[in-house]
Protein backbone atom coordinates (compact mmCIF):
# COMPACT_ATOMS: atom_id res chain seq x y z
CA UNK A 1 0.00 0.00 0.00
CA UNK A 2 1.08 3.57 -0.45
CA UNK A 3 2.55 5.94 2.07
CA UNK A 4 -0.67 7.92 1.72
CA UNK A 5 -2.69 4.94 2.99
CA UNK A 6 -0.34 4.55 5.96
CA UNK A 7 -0.73 8.23 6.79
CA UNK A 8 -4.53 7.95 6.67
CA UNK A 9 -4.48 4.89 8.95
CA UNK A 10 -2.18 6.73 11.35
CA UNK A 11 -4.42 9.82 11.42
CA UNK A 12 -7.82 8.12 11.40
CA UNK A 13 -7.21 5.05 13.57
CA UNK A 14 -3.86 4.87 15.32
CA UNK A 15 -3.75 8.35 16.85
CA UNK A 16 -7.37 8.22 18.09
CA UNK A 17 -6.75 4.72 19.52
CA UNK A 18 -3.67 5.98 21.36
CA UNK A 19 -5.76 8.81 22.81
CA UNK A 20 -8.46 6.36 23.87
CA UNK A 21 -5.88 4.12 25.55
CA UNK A 22 -4.52 7.14 27.43
CA UNK A 23 -8.05 7.94 28.61
CA UNK A 24 -8.58 4.36 29.82
CA UNK A 25 -5.28 4.55 31.73
CA UNK A 26 -6.39 7.82 33.38
CA UNK A 27 -9.76 6.28 34.27
CA UNK A 28 -8.18 3.11 35.64
CA UNK A 29 -10.14 1.05 33.11
CA UNK A 30 -7.44 -1.58 32.76
CA UNK A 31 -9.44 -4.33 31.04
CA UNK A 32 -10.57 -1.84 28.41
CA UNK A 33 -7.02 -0.51 28.11
CA UNK A 34 -5.67 -4.02 27.51
CA UNK A 35 -8.29 -4.85 24.88
CA UNK A 36 -7.92 -1.60 22.91
CA UNK A 37 -4.11 -1.79 23.22
CA UNK A 38 -4.33 -5.17 21.50
CA UNK A 39 -6.29 -3.57 18.65
CA UNK A 40 -3.66 -0.84 18.49
CA UNK A 41 -0.95 -3.50 18.20
CA UNK A 42 -2.86 -5.07 15.31
CA UNK A 43 -2.43 -1.77 13.46
CA UNK A 44 1.34 -1.80 14.01
CA UNK A 45 1.98 -2.00 10.27
CA UNK A 46 -0.35 0.64 8.81
CA UNK A 47 0.87 -0.07 5.29
CA UNK A 48 -0.46 -3.65 5.49
CA UNK A 49 -4.05 -3.45 4.26
CA UNK A 50 -4.92 -6.96 5.50
CA UNK A 51 -3.64 -6.16 9.01
CA UNK A 52 -5.58 -2.90 9.04
CA UNK A 53 -8.74 -4.70 7.96
CA UNK A 54 -8.26 -7.28 10.75
CA UNK A 55 -7.84 -4.40 13.21
CA UNK A 56 -11.01 -2.71 11.96
CA UNK A 57 -12.97 -5.96 12.28
CA UNK A 58 -11.62 -6.52 15.79
CA UNK A 59 -12.48 -2.94 16.73
CA UNK A 60 -16.07 -3.50 15.65
CA UNK A 61 -16.42 -6.11 18.42
CA UNK A 62 -15.96 -3.53 21.21
CA UNK A 63 -19.69 -3.03 21.69
CA UNK A 64 -20.21 -6.69 22.56
CA UNK A 65 -17.55 -7.15 25.24
CA UNK A 66 -19.60 -6.09 28.25
CA UNK A 67 -17.39 -3.11 29.08
CA UNK A 68 -19.00 -0.09 30.76
CA UNK A 69 -17.51 2.98 29.09
CA UNK A 70 -17.48 6.51 30.47
CA UNK A 71 -19.31 9.16 28.47
CA UNK A 72 -16.01 10.53 27.15
CA UNK A 73 -14.76 7.07 26.18
CA UNK A 74 -18.09 6.27 24.49
CA UNK A 75 -17.87 9.45 22.42
CA UNK A 76 -14.30 8.64 21.38
CA UNK A 77 -15.24 5.05 20.52
CA UNK A 78 -18.22 6.20 18.44
CA UNK A 79 -15.97 8.57 16.50
CA UNK A 80 -13.31 5.88 16.09
CA UNK A 81 -15.86 3.34 14.80
CA UNK A 82 -17.18 5.87 12.30
CA UNK A 83 -13.63 6.52 11.08
CA UNK A 84 -12.98 2.78 10.82
CA UNK A 85 -16.16 2.24 8.79
CA UNK A 86 -15.24 5.07 6.44
CA UNK A 87 -11.74 3.70 6.02
CA UNK A 88 -13.02 0.19 5.34
CA UNK A 89 -15.37 1.56 2.67
CA UNK A 90 -12.41 3.30 1.06
CA UNK A 91 -10.38 0.09 1.17
CA UNK A 92 -13.11 -1.90 -0.56
CA UNK A 93 -13.99 0.75 -3.16
CA UNK A 94 -13.14 0.01 -6.73
CA UNK A 95 -10.66 2.15 -8.62
CA UNK A 96 -11.47 3.50 -12.10
CA UNK A 97 -9.72 0.42 -13.54
CA UNK A 98 -12.23 -1.86 -11.81
CA UNK A 99 -9.75 -3.22 -9.27
CA UNK A 100 -10.45 -2.93 -5.57
CA UNK A 101 -7.91 -0.88 -3.59
C-alpha positions as CSV (number, residue, x, y, z in Angstrom):
1,X,0.0,0.0,0.0
2,X,1.1,3.6,-0.5
3,X,2.6,5.9,2.1
4,X,-0.7,7.9,1.7
5,X,-2.7,4.9,3.0
6,X,-0.3,4.5,6.0
7,X,-0.7,8.2,6.8
8,X,-4.5,7.9,6.7
9,X,-4.5,4.9,8.9
10,X,-2.2,6.7,11.3
11,X,-4.4,9.8,11.4
12,X,-7.8,8.1,11.4
13,X,-7.2,5.0,13.6
14,X,-3.9,4.9,15.3
15,X,-3.8,8.4,16.9
16,X,-7.4,8.2,18.1
17,X,-6.8,4.7,19.5
18,X,-3.7,6.0,21.4
19,X,-5.8,8.8,22.8
20,X,-8.5,6.4,23.9
21,X,-5.9,4.1,25.6
22,X,-4.5,7.1,27.4
23,X,-8.1,7.9,28.6
24,X,-8.6,4.4,29.8
25,X,-5.3,4.6,31.7
26,X,-6.4,7.8,33.4
27,X,-9.8,6.3,34.3
28,X,-8.2,3.1,35.6
29,X,-10.1,1.1,33.1
30,X,-7.4,-1.6,32.8
31,X,-9.4,-4.3,31.0
32,X,-10.6,-1.8,28.4
33,X,-7.0,-0.5,28.1
34,X,-5.7,-4.0,27.5
35,X,-8.3,-4.8,24.9
36,X,-7.9,-1.6,22.9
37,X,-4.1,-1.8,23.2
38,X,-4.3,-5.2,21.5
39,X,-6.3,-3.6,18.7
40,X,-3.7,-0.8,18.5
41,X,-1.0,-3.5,18.2
42,X,-2.9,-5.1,15.3
43,X,-2.4,-1.8,13.5
44,X,1.3,-1.8,14.0
45,X,2.0,-2.0,10.3
46,X,-0.4,0.6,8.8
47,X,0.9,-0.1,5.3
48,X,-0.5,-3.7,5.5
49,X,-4.1,-3.5,4.3
50,X,-4.9,-7.0,5.5
51,X,-3.6,-6.2,9.0
52,X,-5.6,-2.9,9.0
53,X,-8.7,-4.7,8.0
54,X,-8.3,-7.3,10.7
55,X,-7.8,-4.4,13.2
56,X,-11.0,-2.7,12.0
57,X,-13.0,-6.0,12.3
58,X,-11.6,-6.5,15.8
59,X,-12.5,-2.9,16.7
60,X,-16.1,-3.5,15.6
61,X,-16.4,-6.1,18.4
62,X,-16.0,-3.5,21.2
63,X,-19.7,-3.0,21.7
64,X,-20.2,-6.7,22.6
65,X,-17.6,-7.2,25.2
66,X,-19.6,-6.1,28.2
67,X,-17.4,-3.1,29.1
68,X,-19.0,-0.1,30.8
69,X,-17.5,3.0,29.1
70,X,-17.5,6.5,30.5
71,X,-19.3,9.2,28.5
72,X,-16.0,10.5,27.2
73,X,-14.8,7.1,26.2
74,X,-18.1,6.3,24.5
75,X,-17.9,9.4,22.4
76,X,-14.3,8.6,21.4
77,X,-15.2,5.1,20.5
78,X,-18.2,6.2,18.4
79,X,-16.0,8.6,16.5
80,X,-13.3,5.9,16.1
81,X,-15.9,3.3,14.8
82,X,-17.2,5.9,12.3
83,X,-13.6,6.5,11.1
84,X,-13.0,2.8,10.8
85,X,-16.2,2.2,8.8
86,X,-15.2,5.1,6.4
87,X,-11.7,3.7,6.0
88,X,-13.0,0.2,5.3
89,X,-15.4,1.6,2.7
90,X,-12.4,3.3,1.1
91,X,-10.4,0.1,1.2
92,X,-13.1,-1.9,-0.6
93,X,-14.0,0.8,-3.2
94,X,-13.1,0.0,-6.7
95,X,-10.7,2.1,-8.6
96,X,-11.5,3.5,-12.1
97,X,-9.7,0.4,-13.5
98,X,-12.2,-1.9,-11.8
99,X,-9.7,-3.2,-9.3
100,X,-10.4,-2.9,-5.6
101,X,-7.9,-0.9,-3.6
